[in-house]
Amino acid sequence: MTEEKRSFRINIVDVLITVVIACVIAVGAIMIANAFGVDASSDKESLTVEYTLQFSGLRSEFADKVQVGDAVVEAAKRLGLGTVTSVRYEPYTKDVYNQETDMMQVATHPDYVTVYITIQADGYESDEMYYVNGIKMAVGTGISIHAKNFCGTGYVSEMLIK
């Protein structure tokens, strides 16, 4: 009987396939880390961020759904965004065109309100931007939130960095 010896050979195609697979895995890991708000920056400065979210045009019955002390999470990534420190609301106003006077004027809608929810959270500054749990905070940024009895999309209307 003859014995055949198998020799181990490295094929250039096998090496290329392995490198491509490793690159795909690395890019996937980076994308997943970014999706969950992981910030790899090393120059983080811890601070307290107090910001106010404005929700316009809500029906009046939703005005008292958020209470001081409620925890708030970001709707898509389910990351904590802090604790509610104050809630205020005012009548919903909108600019409308008045045909009789041929001018724009402010009108108040009796069944709707604008809700302002102030939230305080631990955050950090990185690359001259402010973040709360990996979520970018800036005036004008739209954020979807969930609280105990409320969910909605609002805009950051005020920020205070402590």
Backbone bond lengths (Angstrom), bond angles and torsions (degrees), N, CA, C in turn:
res aa  C-N    CA-C-N  psi(-1)  N-CA   C-N-CA  omega(-1)  CA-C   N-CA-C  phi
1 M - - - 1.422 - - 1.522 110.84 -
2 T 1.273 113.38 141.04 1.459 118.96 178.57 1.526 109.34 -103.57
3 E 1.257 112.12 136.87 1.471 117.73 177.10 1.511 109.48 -100.02
4 E 1.294 113.62 130.49 1.450 118.23 175.80 1.514 108.76 -98.12
5 K 1.270 114.96 129.29 1.454 119.55 177.84 1.522 108.50 -97.04
6 R 1.298 113.43 131.37 1.461 118.63 176.50 1.518 108.46 -94.03
7 S 1.249 114.71 130.62 1.466 117.79 177.89 1.529 108.68 -103.93
8 F 1.303 114.75 147.27 1.458 121.37 179.12 1.523 108.35 -87.35
9 R 1.335 115.04 119.70 1.454 119.79 -179.99 1.521 109.29 -123.54
10 I 1.312 115.34 139.42 1.458 120.27 176.01 1.518 107.56 -96.54
11 N 1.295 113.61 124.22 1.452 120.49 -179.91 1.527 108.20 -99.56
12 I 1.308 118.63 137.33 1.460 123.16 -178.75 1.529 111.14 -60.95
13 V 1.321 118.31 -32.71 1.461 122.08 178.19 1.534 109.65 -65.99
14 D 1.336 116.73 -40.94 1.463 119.99 177.56 1.530 111.19 -62.62
15 V 1.299 117.82 -40.11 1.463 122.19 178.87 1.526 110.04 -64.37
16 L 1.317 117.86 -45.27 1.459 121.54 179.77 1.528 111.75 -62.95
17 I 1.316 116.91 -42.34 1.469 120.63 178.04 1.523 110.24 -62.70
18 T 1.319 117.93 -41.93 1.460 122.20 179.21 1.529 111.09 -63.60
19 V 1.337 117.03 -42.02 1.462 121.03 178.75 1.529 110.73 -64.73
20 V 1.322 117.25 -42.60 1.466 120.79 179.54 1.525 110.39 -63.36
21 I 1.307 118.14 -43.42 1.467 121.64 179.07 1.529 110.34 -62.97
22 A 1.332 117.17 -42.21 1.467 120.98 178.74 1.530 110.69 -62.74
23 C 1.328 117.78 -40.14 1.465 121.21 178.55 1.524 111.33 -65.73
24 V 1.318 117.36 -41.77 1.464 121.19 178.60 1.521 110.20 -62.29
25 I 1.316 117.85 -42.12 1.467 121.68 178.65 1.530 110.30 -64.33
26 A 1.327 117.88 -42.79 1.464 121.49 -179.75 1.528 111.19 -63.95
27 V 1.332 117.29 -45.42 1.466 120.80 179.14 1.528 110.04 -64.21
28 G 1.313 117.78 -40.37 1.466 121.31 177.19 1.515 111.72 -61.83
29 A 1.324 117.28 -41.94 1.466 120.51 179.06 1.522 111.14 -64.35
30 I 1.326 117.65 -39.75 1.463 121.25 178.16 1.527 110.51 -65.66
31 M 1.323 117.26 -42.03 1.463 120.57 179.23 1.519 111.85 -65.03
32 I 1.316 117.38 -40.23 1.464 120.94 178.11 1.522 110.28 -66.19
33 A 1.325 117.61 -41.58 1.465 120.92 178.50 1.528 110.51 -62.12
34 N 1.331 117.93 -41.52 1.467 121.17 178.18 1.519 111.25 -67.50
35 A 1.316 118.30 -35.67 1.459 121.76 -179.77 1.518 111.73 -65.81
36 F 1.326 117.48 -29.62 1.456 120.87 -179.71 1.520 112.66 -98.53
37 G 1.321 117.17 13.21 1.450 120.87 172.17 1.510 115.06 78.09
38 V 1.300 119.63 23.67 1.450 121.60 178.03 1.523 108.37 -79.14
39 D 1.306 116.12 122.96 1.458 121.30 179.28 1.517 107.41 -109.85
40 A 1.309 116.52 115.10 1.460 121.24 -174.60 1.522 112.36 -85.41
41 S 1.299 117.37 3.91 1.454 120.52 -178.29 1.523 110.26 -64.99
42 S 1.314 116.21 138.73 1.463 120.11 -177.21 1.525 112.24 -92.90
43 D 1.327 117.46 -15.84 1.461 119.59 -176.44 1.530 111.27 -97.99
44 K 1.329 116.20 62.96 1.452 121.95 179.70 1.522 109.73 -94.94
45 E 1.314 115.90 134.68 1.449 121.33 175.95 1.523 107.50 -114.33
46 S 1.328 117.30 114.77 1.463 121.55 -178.48 1.521 110.46 -69.94
47 L 1.341 115.47 140.11 1.451 121.60 178.44 1.521 109.50 -159.80
48 T 1.314 115.83 172.89 1.460 121.32 177.34 1.518 108.25 -103.26
49 V 1.324 115.62 128.78 1.463 121.67 -179.07 1.523 107.93 -111.53
50 E 1.323 115.74 125.00 1.460 120.97 174.53 1.523 106.56 -116.79
51 Y 1.304 116.72 120.07 1.460 120.72 -176.01 1.514 110.02 -135.13
52 T 1.325 115.45 153.77 1.460 121.89 -178.77 1.517 108.78 -115.70
53 L 1.336 115.28 127.41 1.464 121.65 175.86 1.525 108.53 -98.96
54 Q 1.318 116.34 134.79 1.459 122.62 -179.70 1.523 109.30 -108.40
55 F 1.326 115.80 125.32 1.465 122.56 177.92 1.527 107.34 -117.70
56 S 1.324 117.57 108.58 1.464 122.07 -176.25 1.513 111.23 -98.31
57 G 1.325 114.70 146.74 1.452 121.03 173.34 1.520 114.95 73.94
58 L 1.330 117.97 31.78 1.468 121.03 176.37 1.525 109.39 -87.36
59 R 1.305 116.01 146.09 1.463 119.04 175.12 1.527 109.21 -64.36
60 S 1.304 116.95 148.09 1.465 123.03 -173.38 1.524 113.57 -55.87
61 E 1.320 117.97 -34.32 1.472 120.05 -177.41 1.526 113.44 -67.49
62 F 1.337 117.70 -13.54 1.462 120.25 178.47 1.527 112.67 -91.90
63 A 1.318 117.64 -2.91 1.461 121.31 -175.05 1.519 112.79 -63.90
64 D 1.317 118.14 -34.01 1.474 119.93 -175.31 1.532 113.24 -106.07
65 K 1.309 117.77 20.30 1.469 120.78 -179.26 1.526 112.82 -77.39
66 V 1.312 117.97 -28.38 1.459 121.48 179.39 1.521 108.05 -95.80
67 Q 1.325 116.37 132.80 1.462 121.94 -178.92 1.524 110.29 -118.55
68 V 1.314 116.70 152.31 1.464 121.30 175.21 1.525 108.33 -60.19
69 G 1.322 116.36 133.61 1.465 121.92 -178.78 1.520 113.94 99.34
70 D 1.327 118.08 -12.42 1.472 120.96 178.01 1.531 109.96 -66.55
71 A 1.323 115.56 139.73 1.467 120.92 174.09 1.522 108.32 -81.32
72 V 1.323 116.27 143.09 1.463 122.07 -178.42 1.523 108.33 -120.01
73 V 1.349 116.51 134.75 1.461 121.50 175.94 1.519 109.05 -124.25
74 E 1.324 115.56 152.47 1.458 121.61 175.91 1.528 107.42 -72.73
75 A 1.313 117.80 134.02 1.462 121.87 -169.86 1.519 113.90 -66.37
76 A 1.315 119.23 -42.64 1.462 121.14 -173.95 1.522 112.55 -80.67
77 K 1.316 117.27 -47.21 1.469 120.77 -174.87 1.525 113.11 -93.77
78 R 1.345 116.62 -9.02 1.471 122.65 177.97 1.528 111.90 59.77
79 L 1.328 116.68 37.96 1.453 122.19 178.59 1.520 109.04 -101.43
80 G 1.323 116.76 141.24 1.449 121.77 -179.44 1.522 111.87 -64.31
81 L 1.330 116.39 135.03 1.453 121.38 179.66 1.519 112.91 -116.06
82 G 1.335 117.62 5.73 1.454 120.23 176.52 1.512 113.37 118.70
83 T 1.338 114.08 -164.54 1.458 122.34 -176.10 1.521 109.71 -123.60
84 V 1.321 116.50 140.00 1.459 122.23 -179.75 1.531 109.21 -68.67
85 T 1.338 116.56 127.26 1.465 120.85 177.58 1.522 112.32 -106.94
86 S 1.329 118.12 -24.47 1.467 120.00 174.85 1.520 109.84 -159.52
87 V 1.334 114.05 153.35 1.463 121.75 177.39 1.526 107.22 -135.82
88 R 1.312 115.90 129.44 1.462 119.84 174.72 1.525 108.20 -139.61
89 Y 1.302 114.94 156.16 1.459 118.51 177.79 1.516 109.45 -144.30
90 E 1.310 113.89 157.65 1.456 121.08 179.78 1.519 107.85 -143.55
91 P 1.326 117.33 163.52 1.464 119.76 -179.78 1.526 111.12 -59.15
92 Y 1.307 115.49 144.60 1.462 121.64 179.57 1.515 108.93 -77.92
93 T 1.323 116.18 123.43 1.458 120.95 177.63 1.520 109.40 -117.89
94 K 1.314 114.29 151.42 1.451 119.95 -177.90 1.530 108.14 -148.85
95 D 1.329 115.66 145.02 1.460 120.31 175.18 1.525 108.65 -78.67
96 V 1.324 115.95 127.28 1.467 121.04 179.29 1.529 109.52 -130.04
97 Y 1.294 114.55 156.69 1.458 120.46 179.31 1.521 109.35 -91.18
98 N 1.329 115.69 127.40 1.453 121.86 177.79 1.529 107.59 -100.13
99 Q 1.321 116.39 113.25 1.474 120.55 -177.12 1.524 112.36 -67.98
100 E 1.327 116.56 -31.79 1.463 119.40 -177.88 1.531 111.63 -66.83
101 T 1.329 116.47 -41.71 1.463 120.00 -178.21 1.518 112.29 -96.42
102 D 1.329 117.12 -8.23 1.463 122.88 -178.14 1.530 111.31 58.10
103 M 1.349 115.13 38.69 1.465 120.80 -179.27 1.535 110.01 -140.11
104 M 1.322 114.09 160.36 1.463 119.98 172.66 1.522 108.21 -84.53
105 Q 1.335 115.94 144.16 1.451 119.46 176.06 1.525 109.43 -147.72
106 V 1.299 115.46 161.99 1.456 121.49 -178.34 1.527 108.63 -86.49
107 A 1.334 115.01 130.41 1.463 120.64 178.24 1.521 108.96 -122.57
108 T 1.315 115.78 141.41 1.463 122.14 177.87 1.511 108.65 -102.47
109 H 1.335 115.49 130.32 1.460 119.96 178.13 1.527 107.75 -94.02
110 P 1.325 118.44 123.36 1.466 120.53 -173.29 1.536 115.03 -70.33
111 D 1.328 117.71 -22.66 1.466 119.98 -175.59 1.517 113.97 -99.01
112 Y 1.322 118.16 0.39 1.455 121.53 -175.84 1.527 111.14 -126.07
113 V 1.329 115.43 155.48 1.465 121.36 179.72 1.526 109.68 -135.56
114 T 1.315 115.73 164.61 1.459 123.44 169.62 1.517 106.26 -110.37
115 V 1.330 116.75 123.75 1.464 122.25 -177.11 1.523 109.08 -105.91
116 Y 1.336 116.06 133.80 1.456 122.94 176.72 1.528 107.86 -114.99
117 I 1.327 116.84 116.71 1.467 122.21 -179.55 1.520 107.65 -111.77
118 T 1.333 116.52 118.84 1.460 121.45 178.33 1.521 108.29 -96.89
119 I 1.322 115.90 129.69 1.466 123.21 -174.85 1.522 108.61 -125.70
120 Q 1.324 115.65 138.19 1.463 120.79 176.33 1.522 108.33 -115.77
121 A 1.350 115.96 135.65 1.460 120.63 -176.89 1.520 110.06 -150.94
122 D 1.331 114.53 157.71 1.460 119.76 171.43 1.519 107.22 -78.88
123 G 1.311 115.79 134.37 1.455 120.36 -179.26 1.503 110.01 -141.25
124 Y 1.313 114.53 -167.51 1.459 120.05 178.03 1.518 109.20 -155.24
125 E 1.318 113.73 159.95 1.451 120.64 176.48 1.516 107.86 -107.34
126 S 1.321 115.94 132.08 1.453 121.31 179.29 1.516 108.22 -145.34
127 D 1.318 116.69 126.77 1.462 121.89 179.78 1.533 111.50 53.72
128 E 1.326 116.13 43.67 1.460 124.22 178.29 1.522 113.33 60.80
129 M 1.319 117.85 25.30 1.467 123.39 174.98 1.524 107.60 -126.26
130 Y 1.325 116.87 155.33 1.450 121.85 179.51 1.525 109.25 -106.38
131 Y 1.331 115.48 139.46 1.456 121.69 -178.08 1.521 109.71 -133.47
132 V 1.324 115.60 147.17 1.457 123.11 169.88 1.515 105.82 -123.78
133 N 1.311 116.17 112.30 1.462 122.34 179.27 1.533 112.34 53.49
134 G 1.323 115.91 39.15 1.457 120.96 178.57 1.518 114.67 85.23
135 I 1.332 118.43 -3.74 1.464 122.74 179.88 1.530 107.98 -96.97
136 K 1.333 116.38 126.22 1.463 121.77 -178.56 1.522 110.46 -68.57
137 M 1.344 115.79 130.98 1.457 121.87 178.87 1.523 109.16 -115.90
138 A 1.307 116.49 124.05 1.456 122.35 175.96 1.523 107.52 -157.43
139 V 1.314 116.46 149.55 1.463 120.45 178.10 1.524 108.33 -60.97
140 G 1.330 115.39 129.54 1.457 121.26 -179.06 1.512 114.15 99.11
141 T 1.327 116.91 -12.29 1.464 120.81 -179.67 1.527 110.06 -73.40
142 G 1.311 117.55 133.82 1.458 122.27 175.91 1.519 110.46 -85.29
143 I 1.330 116.00 133.99 1.467 121.17 -178.47 1.522 108.93 -136.44
144 S 1.328 116.05 130.90 1.461 121.47 174.13 1.516 108.09 -95.48
145 I 1.339 116.60 129.38 1.460 120.64 -176.37 1.518 111.54 -126.36
146 H 1.323 113.82 159.76 1.460 123.19 168.58 1.517 107.30 -126.22
147 A 1.310 116.39 134.18 1.459 122.70 172.01 1.524 106.36 -125.84
148 K 1.313 116.99 -173.96 1.463 120.75 -175.86 1.532 112.56 -55.91
149 N 1.322 118.08 -49.42 1.463 121.87 -177.29 1.526 113.17 -123.99
150 F 1.317 116.80 22.53 1.461 119.43 -174.06 1.517 110.01 -150.60
151 C 1.318 116.07 143.10 1.460 120.97 168.33 1.522 107.39 -144.77
152 G 1.309 115.52 145.58 1.452 119.14 -178.62 1.509 111.19 -179.46
153 T 1.317 115.19 172.23 1.456 122.04 177.46 1.515 108.28 -115.48
154 G 1.321 114.55 123.65 1.456 120.37 -179.86 1.510 110.60 -132.83
155 Y 1.306 115.06 -179.06 1.455 121.78 -178.87 1.521 109.52 -120.56
156 V 1.332 115.33 142.88 1.456 119.72 176.41 1.525 107.06 -70.36
157 S 1.337 116.65 117.52 1.462 120.41 -178.59 1.522 112.77 -104.21
158 E 1.332 116.89 -20.73 1.464 121.60 179.20 1.514 108.70 -147.73
159 M 1.338 115.49 148.78 1.476 120.81 174.83 1.516 108.97 -141.43
160 L 1.330 114.68 141.35 1.451 121.18 175.26 1.522 107.03 -134.09
161 I 1.317 115.98 124.82 1.474 121.44 -178.97 1.515 107.69 -104.27
162 K 1.322 116.33 125.48 1.481 121.03 -179.52 1.505 110.13 -111.71
